[in-house]
Amino acid sequence: MRLYCLRKLLGFPGYCVAALAIEPRRGQWSVILELKRLRGPHACGQCQRPIRKPHSSWRIEVQHLPLWQYPTFLRVRRFRVNCPECGINLEPLPFAADGPMVTRPLAALVHELCKVMTVKAAGALMLLHRATVKRIDKRALEKIQAERPLDGITVLGVDEIATGRGQNYLTMLSALEGPRGPELLAVVPGRKEKDLKKFWRWFGVERAKIITHGVMDMWKPYRNSFKAHCPGITIIYDKFHIIRHLLDALNEVRRAELAKAAGRFRGLLAGKKFILLARQAHVRGKAREALNDLLGASRKLLKAHLLKESFTHLWTYKSKTCARRFFNAWVDQLKWSRLKPYHKFARMVESHFDGILACCDKRVSLGYIESTNLKAKNLIRRAYGFRDDEYMRLKIIQVCTPWMGVFSPWGWVHVHNNLS
C-alpha cells in the first residue's frame, strides 16, 4: 500500500506517515506506521501556548485499529516542552486517547463494541487486554455521564434492585418525562434516605424544584427524600408494586389452604402457585383446566382469586371519586370472608391511598421502571458478576438509557474523513 494512501485515509492532524514496517509484537507480526511531525510550533499541554523549541523527546508506540487481523501501532516521537507559565509538561497528541496508549478511533470503537458484547470478547476482537478494554469503556461512560443533559425533566421514578448476597440494594433513579424520553439517570448504592443525597447534589437544587411528580413504591425513605428535595412534588405509587403485595396475600391464602388440606384436594393445590397468581386471561390450555379444578374445589381460593382479578380495575378510573367508590365496594366484599392477608392488604392500601389516587390526575407510563429492573438483572447475569462496582453501575445506566445504548461502531471512528 502506498504511503500517500495511508496519509489520506488515516488523516492524523499535524502528522504524516513516513514509513511502514512489519515487526513482531506480543508474539505475532504487527504493522508499524512511522509518523513524522509536520513543521510548526510546539504547544503546551495545559494552556496550549505555542512553544518554539521542545525541551526533550522520545519515541512511543500507540496502538491503532488493526490492519486485517494484524495489530497496528503508530510509532511517533513524543515531545516535552518548557512552558513559561505551566512549567515542563507534555505536548498533546491529537490522535491519542486519554489513559491507555491507544488512538481515539480505537477507543471509540472499543466503547461501541462493549455495548453489544462482553469485555473479554471485545478484547479478543480488537487484540487488547481485557483490563485495557474495561478501562477504555469506563472512561467513556464516565465522560458521558458527567456531560449528559439534565434540563427539562419533570417526572422522576425510583426503584431498587437486589444484588449479591444478603440485603444489598441498588437504587435506580429514572427520568420518565423529559426532552429525551424515558432514561435512567443514576444508580445509587443503598436504598436509605442518606444514600440519595449524592444523587440530589448531582442533579441540582434548581432542577429538583421543577419536578412535579415522583413514581415509587411504598418505601418510606424514598418518599421522605423526594418530599425534602422537591417542594411541589406529587407522589404516585407504582401499580406493579401494589399488585405484588396483593399476590403475596393470595399466596398466603394458598399456603394456609395447603397446610390444612388432605387427600385429593392437597394434590390439586400442590404445584399450582404460578397459575393461581397469573392473570386469568394469560392462563390457557391444560393450565386453565387445572386452575378451574383448583377454584372449584375451594370457595376461599375462588373468592381470593376473583378479588385479585377485579382489583386491577382501580387504575382504569379517571375520577378520584369513582376510584374511591370502587375501592370501598371492593373492601366491602371482604366482610365475613376470613381472608386475613387480604384485610391486611386493604389496610396498607388505605394508608397510601392518596398516592394511588394521584394516577387519576397524571397518567405516567410505569412499564419503563419495571423494564429497567429486568434489564439490570440480565446485565449482571450475563457478566457473571462485576469486580468494579462503579463500572457495573455505569453499564446499568447505559443499558437502560435508549440513546446511550445505540450501537454505531463507525460513526465516531472516521469522522475526520471528509473526502471530496
C-alpha positions, 0 to 999 in steps of 0.5 A, a space after each residue: 500500500 502506498 504511503 500517500 494512501 495511508 496519509 489520506 485515509 488515516 488523516 492524523 492532524 499535524 502528522 504524516 506517515 513516513 514509513 511502514 514496517 512489519 515487526 513482531 509484537 506480543 508474539 505475532 507480526 504487527 504493522 508499524 506506521 512511522 509518523 513524522 511531525 509536520 513543521 510548526 510550533 510546539 504547544 503546551 499541554 495545559 494552556 496550549 501556548 505555542 512553544 518554539 523549541 521542545 525541551 526533550 523527546 522520545 519515541 512511543 508506540 500507540 496502538 491503532 485499529 488493526 490492519 486485517 487481523 494484524 495489530 497496528 501501532 503508530 510509532 511517533 516521537 513524543 515531545 516535552 516542552 518548557 512552558 513559561 507559565 505551566 512549567 515542563 509538561 507534555 505536548 498533546 497528541 491529537 490522535 491519542 486517547 486519554 489513559 491507555 496508549 491507544 488512538 481515539 478511533 480505537 477507543 471509540 470503537 472499543 466503547 461501541 463494541 462493549 455495548 453489544 458484547 462482553 469485555 473479554 470478547 471485545 478484547 479478543 476482537 480488537 487484540 487488547 487486554 481485557 483490563 485495557 478494554 474495561 478501562 477504555 469503556 469506563 472512561 467513556 461512560 464516565 465522560 458521558 455521564 458527567 456531560 449528559 443533559 439534565 434540563 427539562 425533566 419533570 417526572 422522576 421514578 425510583 426503584 431498587 434492585 437486589 444484588 449479591 448476597 444478603 440485603 444489598 440494594 441498588 437504587 435506580 433513579 429514572 427520568 420518565 418525562 423529559 426532552 429525551 424520553 424515558 432514561 435512567 439517570 443514576 444508580 445509587 448504592 443503598 436504598 436509605 434516605 442518606 444514600 440519595 443525597 449524592 444523587 440530589 447534589 448531582 442533579 441540582 437544587 434548581 432542577 429538583 424544584 421543577 419536578 412535579 411528580 415522583 413514581 415509587 413504591 411504598 418505601 418510606 425513605 424514598 418518599 421522605 427524600 423526594 418530599 425534602 428535595 422537591 417542594 411541589 412534588 406529587 407522589 404516585 405509587 407504582 401499580 406493579 408494586 401494589 399488585 405484588 403485595 396483593 399476590 403475596 396475600 393470595 399466596 398466603 391464602 394458598 399456603 394456609 389452604 395447603 397446610 390444612 388440606 388432605 387427600 385429593 384436594 392437597 394434590 390439586 393445590 400442590 404445584 399450582 402457585 404460578 397459575 393461581 397468581 397469573 392473570 386469568 386471561 394469560 392462563 390457557 390450555 391444560 393450565 386453565 383446566 387445572 386452575 378451574 379444578 383448583 377454584 372449584 374445589 375451594 370457595 376461599 381460593 375462588 373468592 381470593 382469586 376473583 378479588 385479585 382479578 377485579 382489583 386491577 380495575 382501580 387504575 382504569 378510573 379517571 375520577 378520584 371519586 369513582 376510584 374511591 367508590 370502587 375501592 370501598 365496594 371492593 373492601 366491602 366484599 371482604 366482610 365475613 370472608 376470613 381472608 386475613 392477608 387480604 384485610 391486611 392488604 386493604 389496610 396498607 392500601 388505605 394508608 397510601 391511598 392518596 398516592 394511588 389516587 394521584 394516577 387519576 390526575 397524571 397518567 405516567 407510563 410505569 412499564 419503563 421502571 419495571 423494564 429497567 429492573 429486568 434489564 439490570 438483572 440480565 446485565 449482571 447475569 450475563 457478566 457473571 458478576 462485576 469486580 468494579 462496582 462503579 463500572 457495573 453501575 455505569 453499564 446499568 445506566 447505559 443499558 437502560 438509557 435508549 440513546 446511550 445504548 445505540 450501537 454505531 461502531 463507525 460513526 465516531 471512528 472516521 469522522 475526520 474523513 471528509 473526502 471530496 
